[in-house]
Amino acid sequence: MNTVELKAEQRLSIEPWRMLLWLLIAQLMVAFVGRSLGPLGILIGDDLSLTKAEIGLLPSALFIGQALASIPVGFMADFIGSRRLLLMLSLCLGVSFLIMTMMTNFVFVLLLVLIGGLGYGAMHPTSNRGIIYWFSQTQRGTAMGIKQMGITFGSAMAGFLLLPLSAEFGWRPVLLIACIGLIITGFIAFAFYRDPLGSLKPRKKEGISFFSRSLVKMGKNKPLLLISLSAMGLNGSQMCLNTYLVLFAYEKMGISLFLSGILLVISEVSGSLGRIGWGVISDKLFNGRRLVIVYIIAVLAAIASTTVAFLPEGTPFFALVPVIVVFGSCVSGFNGIWMNIASELVPKEQAGLSSGFSITLGSMGVIFIPPMFGLMVDQNGHYTAGWLSITAIMGIVIVLLTMFSHHVKKTRLADS
């Protein structure tokens, strides 16, 4: 092999990881702005004189937008590619949240959050498609984990940077600057990211009827339906941990508010590391087999939630840390594995739509399970029933995964 050919081969081996960098940066900045509603919720509530219920509607609106956008944008990604969508979705979220910083009417704020949620949620199938095309099956777990890490890392950055800056200077100018940063990032990603050659194949029919037929086909894909329902339970459990951990540690364990907040940061960091770690494990130890990883995650999450449920009041901070590390690495770290399974269940040219379909179903857990958890806490006056409900949900997830495994094996036997 001559020098020119060697350099060309090296460039081709590095190219997917260069493209991953831009997908990661875009995903991180989208999460940095979109997930700012959590840490900034109390400041937005004080500014707009909102009730606790109204503050809770802000992230709900974001995830409703995600649910609405994931399927149609996933469909679009399959025939216009990820590059243009990276810019369009960054603009959608960045501009809508930028305008939101100028609003004083709660209804308009809520509407703009929902519109921003379209861009936030649609970034998942858009970036997932890039992973599927740029990486081989034995690399996708690691690559998807790195890309998905951008979500939890962006969320942690919002807590570390936006909250203290907003407390000092006000949430409006701080969030406005973050939105400008997101918009600039969108243009940079558009300039440097490239869809793989040959990944954009022209279609003869791209109308509503073609979209409807494709969507019906996804709905009839039983393995895709089962893994999406499993993700619904895991997603909802993740949001319960993120929403109630600080309150639980502060109110029931008697831990200071500062250390309770540190527990949430530990949970998010553990989720970030889990997204990479689980991907590497699936690639290196299980040769790209993802299902066994989700089984392990569900079992560990069930053990962690049961442990938290029965912790005595007054449990010290350092005793909680290892449990929260396991809990967070599971319910916040499963996403990359889920995205890989959902994308690999269909041909590459349908990866965007399958991701969007699965994310839409998975988002239902984020919308419905946390209020159920909160209702149990309100009715019982303690958190035990809430944490045990997550254990029960993990049991349902394990049943769904078993059905998934049996169906896949049955299909393979029929094809052989």
Secondary structure, DSSP 8 states (H G I E B T S, - for coil): --HHHHHHHHHHHHHHHHHHHHHHHHHHHHHHHHTTHHHHHHHHHHHHT--HHHHHHHHHHHHHHHHHHHHHHHHHHHHH-HHHHHHHHHHHHHHHHHHHTT---HHHHHHHHHHHHHHHHHHHHHHHHHHHHHS-HHHHHHHHHHHHHHHHHHHHHIIIIIHHHHHHH-HHHHHHHHHHHHHHHHHHHHHH----TT-----S--SHHHHHHHHHHHHT-HHHHHHHHHHHHHHHHHHHHHHHHHHHHHHTS---HHHHHHHHHHHHHHHHHHHHHHHHHHHHTSTT--HHHHHHHHHHHHHHHHHHHT--TT--HHHHHHHHHHHHHHHTT-HHHHHHHHHHTS-GGGHHHHHHHHHHHHHHHHHHHHHHHHHHHHHHSSSHHHHHHHHHHHHHHHHHHHHHHHHHHHHHHHH-
